[in-house]
Amino acid sequence: MKRFAVFLLLIAVLFGCQQPADAAGGKTRIVCTVFPQYDWVLQILGSKAENFDVTLLLNNRIDLHNYQPSVDDIVKISTCDLFVYVGGESDKWIADVLSDAVNKNMIVINLLDALGAAAKEEEIKEGMEADEEEEEEVSYDEHVWLSLKNAQLFCRVIADAICSLDLENGEIYQANLDSYIAQLSDLDLRYQKAMAEAPVKTLLFCDRFPFRYLVDDYGLDYYAAFVGCSAETEASFDTIVFLAEKADELNLKNILVTESSDLSIAETVRDNSRDKTQQIFVLNAMQSVTLGEASEGASYLSLMESNLNVLKDVLK
């Protein structure tokens, strides 16, 4: 922490006596930490996106829990007009950056704060790996974007901020928001229908579990190796046995991992189950989507729709 404080002091010395630089060519600057925020911003901006400089910080496949800001990242945050971040344990470093920000008129959106009382604490379920700190400390699940209901709330908050930065085009942003909310709502309804009709209601996750908001939205149960924000990567013998026995007990034909998994835990659980035939599926938590993938068509809606299709297969 001391090193980081010195680092911030150097940034303040370099930029503290300046007005925000016009590096964006006069454009309004928006900085987002994770891909869902970035995509929501672009959906709301629509055809007016060319008037904005929108930055995605986590664009190198490093997820939220392992990210460390560069000097360039801190300068971008310090001089932007709108900053959107998650606000959980992984974002503790942001408080110091914001306290020394050059642009004191910056609008800041903390998603967990926006969620308010609906924010969920991390849940340690039976069979999970958990160290003493996880058991003693109250931490909130940071993966708030993996709920289509939350997404609608966040988009409204973001749209209000964008409208305040560009009042002249407020009606355009509102129309874009209404259209996008309709798409989010439609996909939410399709999730509700599919999950209500699914014969299986339990997910077996041989990985970290960042999908609590999603399963709670649709009344699903789950078992997992680790909590969503866990730093653990190797499961104990007891956890492997527990998950394998759950697969047998519930007669589960499929098991799940996130997009960053190397499959080793899932394969070990499968090989220790009675049937040893479970298929391994991947749910995308959108923690490391790159701009390259976005340019090839990846979007929040497309990835959530892909996740729906995966769940339909898994819960047969």
HELIX and SHEET records of a PDB file:
HELIX    1   1 LYS A    2  PHE A   15  1                                  14    
HELIX    2   2 PHE A   35  LEU A   45  1                                  11    
HELIX    3   3 GLY A   46  ASN A   51  5                                   6    
HELIX    4   4 VAL A   71  THR A   79  1                                   9    
HELIX    5   5 GLU A   89  ASP A   91  5                                   3    
HELIX    6   6 ILE A   94  SER A   99  1                                   6    
HELIX    7   7 LEU A  111  LEU A  115  1                                   5    
HELIX    8   8 GLY A  116  ALA A  118  5                                   3    
HELIX    9   9 GLU A  132  GLU A  136  1                                   5    
HELIX   10  10 VAL A  144  LEU A  146  5                                   3    
HELIX   11  11 LEU A  148  LEU A  165  1                                  18    
HELIX   12  12 LEU A  167  ASN A  169  5                                   3    
HELIX   13  13 GLY A  170  GLU A  197  1                                  28    
HELIX   14  14 ARG A  212  ASP A  217  1                                   6    
HELIX   15  15 PHE A  237  GLU A  249  1                                  13    
HELIX   16  16 SER A  264  ASP A  271  1                                   8    
HELIX   17  17 LEU A  291  SER A  295  1                                   5    
HELIX   18  18 TYR A  300  VAL A  314  1                                  15    
SHEET    1   A 4 PHE A  52  LEU A  56  0                                        
SHEET    2   A 4 THR A  28  CYS A  32  1                                        
SHEET    3   A 4 LEU A  82  TYR A  85  1                                        
SHEET    4   A 4 ILE A 107  ASN A 110  1                                        
SHEET    1   B 2 THR A 202  PHE A 209  0                                        
SHEET    2   B 2 ASP A 221  VAL A 227  1                                        
SHEET    1   C 2 ASN A 254  THR A 258  0                                        
SHEET    2   C 2 GLN A 279  LEU A 283  1                                        
END                                                                             
